[in-house]
Amino acid sequence: MDGVDGHCDRNACLIHAYLHRVEGDNSNALYWYRQAGVTMPANTLEEKLERLFDAIAGQA
């Protein structure tokens, strides 16, 4: 995860949290969601990925 560790904006934190969820590392995911200022969502990984894409695309 070194590639994301150097970034601290909200989207980077959300992506980092998502990747930890994919790995099954929920304790690290919780940390990164807190860094993003949100609670860990109860949605599926597929739903979360779709929401991440939508959020990032909305900022372009």
Secondary structure as UniProt FT lines:
FT   HELIX           2..5
FT   HELIX           10..23
FT   HELIX           26..36
FT   HELIX           45..59
//
